[in-house]
Amino acid sequence: MRAPNPVTAPSRTGTRRLIPPWEYRHLRVCGGMRIAAGILQGGLGVVTLSFGGKDAKTYGGTAFWLLLGVLNVAFGHWEMTVARPD
């Protein structure tokens, strides 16, 4: 009996193409960490807005942190949805 060829890996389909293999194996943990990071980044946006001045630099920094937070929470929620058992 011949051993399987270690060079050829099975092709990945669907969401497995979008998510790295190590992250796909631990999808709930990674999704939870993304959501926590998004909440932290949203908090940084609020802190930047409250302690900053009234110039464009302050609003740009706030928008940066809030956008990163929203994207992280959205992607973390998507990962948690993918990890949900059917």
N, C-alpha and C positions, 0 to 999 in steps of 0.2 A: 504494500500500500504506500502510495507516495504522500509525502508531507505537503501541506498547502504552501504555496509560494508566499513568503512574507513580504515581497515587494508590492504585490497587488493588494490594495486595500479595497474593501467593499465601497461602492459609490454611495455618497451621502445624498439624501433627497430632502426636499421641503425645508423645514426650519433648521435641520442639521447643517445645511449649507451656510446659513446666516450666522449661526452661533458656533464658536470654537468647540472642539470635542471635549476639552477639559471643563468648559463652562456648561456644556450640555449635560454632563454627568452630574453636576451639582447645581441644577437650575434653580431650585428653591433658595438656596443660600445666596447665590449670585443675584437673584432677583430681589431678595430682602436687603442685601447690601446696597444695591443700586437705589432702592427706595429710600433707605436711610441716608445715603449720600445726597440724594436729591433734596431731602428735607433739610439737611445741613447746609446745602448750597442756597436754598431758599432763605434760610436764616441769615446766611452771610449777605444776601441781597438786601434784606431788611436792615441789617446792621449798617451796611454801606450807605443806604439811603438815609438812615436816621442820623448818622454821625458825619456824613459828608456835607459839603457846601451846597450851593445852589447853582452849580455850573454844569456844563455838558459832561465833564469827566465823571462826576458823581453819578449822573443818570446813566451814562454808558457802562460804568462798573456795575451798577445795580441791574441793568438789563442783562449784562453778561452772566451774572450769578443766577438771576431768576431764570434765564433761558436754559442754562445748564441744569438747574434744578428740575425744571419742567420736563426736559428731555430724559433725565435720569429716572424720574418717577414714572414717566410714560413707558420707557423701555423695561424698567423693572416690573411694572404691572403686566406688560406683555409677556415677559418671561414667566411670571407666576401663573398667568393664564395658560401658557404652553405646558407648564409643569403640572397642572391640575389633573388628577387621575380621572379617567372617564368611567 
